[in-house]
Amino acid sequence: MVLAHQDAWRKHPFLSNCTKKPLPGLGIAVGIFSVYLAIGAVTGSGNSHAGHHSSVTYVKEEIGERPKLEE
């Protein structure tokens, strides 16, 4: 082909890889995040405070008064 050198930029490795893999770090990021979630589920660190609710209420008697802590 006479004008082959003018179309050479289309065969450049950087440009051709962009169309094959538009998000280059997504696969490894999903893998690392999956491992993070799995470790959290196995160790149970996600729900260490489940069931611990305080029984504190705030009481406000008058308008403009600061609420008082009532245990």
N, C-alpha and C positions, 0 to 999 in steps of 0.2 A: 504494500500500500504506500502511496506517495506521501500522504499526510499522517503517517503513523506516529511521528514524533509529536504532533499536535494533540493526539488523543492519549498520550502516555500518562497524563495526569490522572486519568480515570482508573488506571491500573495501579496507582500508588497504594502501598500496603496500609497506610494510615487511613486513607479515604475509603478503601474497600472494607476495612474492618469496622468502620463506623456503622455501616448498614447492617452488618452481620450481628453486632452486639451493641445496641444503642445505650444500654445501661451497664457499664463494665463492672461496677462493684456491687450490683444488686444481689447476685447469687451468693457471694461470700457474706454479705451483710445479713441476708435472711438466714443463712446457716448459723452464724454466730448468735443471732437473736433467738433462734430456736433452741440452741444449747443453753442460753441464759434462762429462757422460760422453763426448760426441762429441769435445770438445776434448782430453780426456785420452787417448782412443784414437788420435787423429791425432798428437799430440805424443809419445806413447809414455812419458809420465811415470809410468804405473802400474807398469811393470816395469823400472825403471832398475837395480834391484839383482838382477835374475834371473841366476842362475848364479854369483854371488859367495858361495861358502860357505867359511867358515874351517875350517882343519884343526886346530882346537884341541880337546884332550880333557882332562878332569879325571880324575885318578887318585887313588883313596883306598885306602891300603894297610891301615890299621888302623881298628878301630871307635873312633869318637870323635875321630879325627884329621881335621884340615881337609884338603880335597882340594887336590892340587898341580896346577898348570898344566903340561901337557906339550904341546909343540908338535911 
